[in-house]
């Protein structure tokens, strides 16, 4: 990268503070550069949320450690290159924990095709924790606007379900205020589509609308069953992930996953409804168990009736299109393609023009 390009990106990073003049002033350092604007060769001065810490290890010139950090625009790895004073390096390492916000002064570099930030002690570069109150959480976790409006849309669609048992099932979810408070703040993923506060609500409503459009095209489908399955398909994500200064899986999310969690939750809700038909119970739970569509995508079952397939197709369409659109929108390159990792089972070359 030539000097002119480096200067351009450094100037863009500095302009972030100008863009935030109308926000409330905070103590300490400002957010500084966002990860999406990091380019090789530019000096980094900014705040990031710690997602992963790797232990201090010895290397040729002293002691070092690695971090993965995030903000609302993405993730990046940091390598801290310390000197031979092991206690000093360990002191810096132990001064913050996963989930803390840290201020980072370093330089961006490319290593094995990936961007990272090098922090070199010998060059006066540093990492230090940022006290609570000296950062803006919106810099690290993006949030959906008008959550109450989206929730009301979802409730309005749920009200069109005419089957008594399915209506009671949806009401047991939508009338539980404590659970709804969690649901409207929950993300839909850690790193992919709708990974923001309110992302699960945003994703669910879109899936429901896509599923409803399929019912309009295929009137043979049991619309009540499709709508109920679409509303409940990802409900386990409320317990699968947690939001602090970043999004991370819970222990239940890591060990059990949202499909099992969601199926278990819905089964308990159904058991509280007197005379709920057994076959209908099995169909609702099957939709949750099969909504990823394929065993290799994490579904313990593949869709075995048309309504289950409809929910799977709606879910897959929303997630893949949302991810592609976001990647195209956020791409900072003049190249005609970017490589989109982890898209489905394989990565793809995403055409940008």
BELMO-V709787 format. One record per pair of residues at least 6 apart in sequence whose C-alpha atoms are under 7 Angstrom apart, sorted by the first residue. I is the first residue (numbers start at 0). J is the second residue. D is the distance in Angstrom with one decimal. If there is no record, write none. Layout:
BEGIN
I_J_D / I_J_D
END
This chain:
BEGIN
5_40_6.3 / 5_41_6.0 / 8_38_6.9 / 9_41_5.8 / 12_31_6.8 / 12_32_5.0 / 12_36_6.9 / 15_31_6.5 / 15_32_6.8 / 16_31_6.7 / 25_133_5.4 / 25_134_6.5 / 26_133_4.8 / 27_133_5.6 / 29_45_7.0 / 29_134_6.9 / 30_45_5.2 / 30_46_4.9 / 30_134_7.0 / 30_138_7.0 / 31_44_6.0 / 31_45_4.3 / 31_46_6.5 / 32_43_7.0 / 32_44_6.8 / 32_45_5.5 / 33_70_6.9 / 33_72_6.6 / 34_70_6.7 / 34_72_6.0 / 34_73_5.9 / 34_74_6.7 / 34_75_6.9 / 35_72_5.6 / 35_73_6.4 / 37_107_6.8 / 38_107_6.3 / 39_107_4.9 / 39_108_4.6 / 39_109_5.9 / 40_106_6.4 / 40_107_5.3 / 40_108_5.9 / 41_106_5.8 / 41_107_5.6 / 42_105_6.0 / 42_106_4.5 / 42_107_6.5 / 43_103_6.9 / 43_104_5.4 / 43_105_5.1 / 43_106_5.3 / 43_107_6.6 / 44_103_5.7 / 44_104_4.7 / 44_105_6.9 / 45_102_5.6 / 45_103_5.5 / 45_104_6.9 / 46_100_6.5 / 46_101_5.5 / 46_102_4.4 / 46_103_6.2 / 47_68_5.8 / 47_69_5.6 / 47_70_5.7 / 47_100_5.5 / 47_101_5.5 / 47_102_6.6 / 48_68_5.3 / 48_69_5.1 / 48_70_6.2 / 48_98_6.0 / 48_99_5.8 / 48_100_4.5 / 48_101_6.3 / 48_139_6.9 / 48_244_6.1 / 48_245_6.5 / 49_67_6.3 / 49_68_4.5 / 49_69_6.6 / 49_97_5.0 / 49_98_5.2 / 49_99_5.7 / 49_100_6.3 / 50_67_5.5 / 50_68_5.2 / 50_69_6.8 / 50_97_5.5 / 50_98_6.1 / 51_66_5.5 / 51_67_4.9 / 51_68_6.9 / 51_97_6.2 / 52_65_6.3 / 52_66_4.7 / 52_67_6.7 / 52_97_6.8 / 53_64_6.1 / 53_65_5.3 / 53_66_6.1 / 54_64_5.9 / 55_62_6.5 / 55_63_5.5 / 55_64_4.6 / 55_89_6.7 / 56_62_5.6 / 56_63_5.6 / 56_64_6.3 / 57_63_6.3 / 60_82_6.3 / 60_83_6.6 / 61_81_6.0 / 61_82_4.5 / 61_83_4.0 / 62_80_6.7 / 62_81_5.1 / 62_82_5.9 / 62_83_6.1 / 62_85_6.1 / 62_88_6.7 / 63_79_5.4 / 63_80_4.8 / 63_81_5.3 / 64_78_6.0 / 64_79_5.4 / 65_77_5.6 / 65_78_4.6 / 65_79_6.1 / 66_76_5.7 / 66_77_5.0 / 66_78_6.6 / 67_74_6.9 / 67_75_5.8 / 67_76_4.4 / 67_77_6.1 / 68_74_5.7 / 68_75_5.6 / 68_76_6.2 / 69_75_6.4 / 70_138_6.3 / 70_139_4.1 / 70_140_6.8 / 71_138_5.9 / 71_139_4.3 / 71_140_5.0 / 71_141_5.6 / 75_114_7.0 / 75_115_5.9 / 76_115_5.0 / 76_116_6.4 / 77_115_5.7 / 77_116_4.7 / 77_117_5.9 / 78_116_6.3 / 78_117_5.0 / 78_118_6.1 / 79_117_6.1 / 79_118_4.7 / 79_119_6.1 / 80_118_6.0 / 80_119_4.8 / 80_120_6.1 / 81_88_6.0 / 81_119_6.4 / 81_120_5.1 / 82_120_6.7 / 94_128_6.8 / 95_128_5.8 / 98_243_6.8 / 98_244_5.8 / 98_245_6.7 / 100_128_6.0 / 100_129_5.5 / 101_126_6.5 / 101_127_5.4 / 101_128_4.2 / 101_129_5.2 / 102_126_5.7 / 102_127_5.3 / 102_128_6.1 / 102_129_6.2 / 103_125_6.1 / 103_126_4.7 / 103_127_6.8 / 104_118_6.6 / 104_124_5.2 / 104_125_5.3 / 104_126_6.4 / 105_116_6.3 / 105_117_5.5 / 105_118_4.4 / 105_119_6.9 / 105_124_5.4 / 105_125_6.9 / 106_116_5.5 / 106_117_5.4 / 106_118_6.6 / 107_114_6.9 / 107_115_5.8 / 107_116_4.4 / 107_117_6.2 / 108_114_5.8 / 108_115_5.5 / 108_116_6.0 / 108_117_6.9 / 109_115_6.1 / 118_124_5.5 / 118_125_6.1 / 136_244_6.5 / 139_244_6.0 / 139_245_6.5 / 140_195_6.1 / 140_196_6.8 / 140_244_6.4 / 140_245_6.2 / 141_195_5.1 / 141_196_6.2 / 142_195_5.5 / 142_196_4.5 / 142_197_6.1 / 143_196_6.2 / 143_197_5.2 / 143_198_6.7 / 146_183_6.5 / 146_197_6.7 / 153_204_6.0 / 157_169_6.9 / 160_166_5.9 / 160_223_5.1 / 161_223_6.7 / 162_223_6.5 / 164_275_6.1 / 165_227_6.7 / 168_268_6.7 / 168_269_6.4 / 169_227_6.9 / 171_268_6.8 / 173_179_6.6 / 181_237_6.5 / 182_200_6.8 / 182_237_5.8 / 183_197_5.1 / 183_200_5.6 / 184_196_4.9 / 184_197_4.5 / 185_196_5.5 / 185_197_5.4 / 185_198_6.3 / 185_199_5.6 / 185_237_5.7 / 186_193_6.4 / 186_194_5.2 / 186_195_5.0 / 186_196_5.1 / 186_197_5.7 / 186_198_4.3 / 186_199_4.9 / 187_193_5.3 / 187_194_5.6 / 187_198_5.0 / 187_199_4.2 / 187_202_6.8 / 187_236_6.8 / 188_194_4.8 / 189_246_5.5 / 189_247_6.2 / 191_322_6.5 / 192_318_5.8 / 192_321_6.0 / 192_322_5.1 / 193_199_6.9 / 193_202_6.6 / 203_230_6.1 / 205_317_6.8 / 206_229_6.3 / 206_313_5.3 / 206_314_5.4 / 206_317_6.2 / 207_226_6.1 / 207_229_5.2 / 207_230_6.2 / 209_313_5.4 / 210_225_6.8 / 210_226_6.9 / 210_229_7.0 / 210_309_6.2 / 210_310_6.0 / 210_313_5.3 / 211_226_6.7 / 213_309_7.0 / 214_220_5.9 / 214_222_5.9 / 220_305_6.9 / 220_306_6.2 / 221_306_6.8 / 224_306_6.9 / 225_306_5.4 / 225_310_6.4 / 228_283_6.0 / 228_286_5.9 / 228_287_6.8 / 228_310_6.7 / 229_310_5.6 / 232_286_6.9 / 232_287_4.8 / 232_290_6.8 / 233_257_6.8 / 233_261_6.7 / 234_261_5.3 / 235_257_4.3 / 235_258_6.2 / 235_260_4.9 / 235_261_3.7 / 236_257_5.1 / 238_252_6.8 / 239_248_5.8 / 239_249_5.5 / 239_251_6.1 / 239_252_3.8 / 239_256_6.3 / 239_257_5.5 / 240_246_6.8 / 240_247_5.6 / 240_248_4.2 / 240_249_5.2 / 240_252_6.3 / 241_247_5.6 / 241_248_6.2 / 241_249_6.3 / 258_287_6.4 / 258_288_5.9 / 262_284_5.6 / 262_287_6.1 / 262_288_6.8 / 269_275_6.8 / 286_307_4.8 / 288_298_6.0 / 288_299_6.0 / 288_300_5.9 / 289_298_5.2 / 289_299_6.6 / 289_300_4.8 / 289_301_4.9 / 289_302_5.2 / 289_307_7.0 / 290_298_6.8 / 290_307_6.9 / 290_310_6.3 / 290_311_4.4 / 291_297_6.4 / 291_298_5.2 / 291_311_6.0 / 292_298_6.2 / 292_301_5.2 / 292_302_6.1 / 292_311_5.7 / 293_301_5.5 / 294_300_6.5 / 294_301_6.6 / 302_308_5.2 / 327_351_6.1 / 335_350_5.9 / 335_351_5.4 / 335_352_6.0 / 336_348_5.9 / 336_349_5.3 / 336_350_4.7 / 336_351_5.6 / 337_348_5.6 / 337_349_5.3 / 337_350_6.9 / 338_346_6.8 / 338_347_5.7 / 338_348_4.6 / 338_349_6.0 / 339_346_5.4 / 339_347_5.3 / 339_348_6.2 / 339_349_6.3 / 340_346_4.4 / 340_347_6.8
END
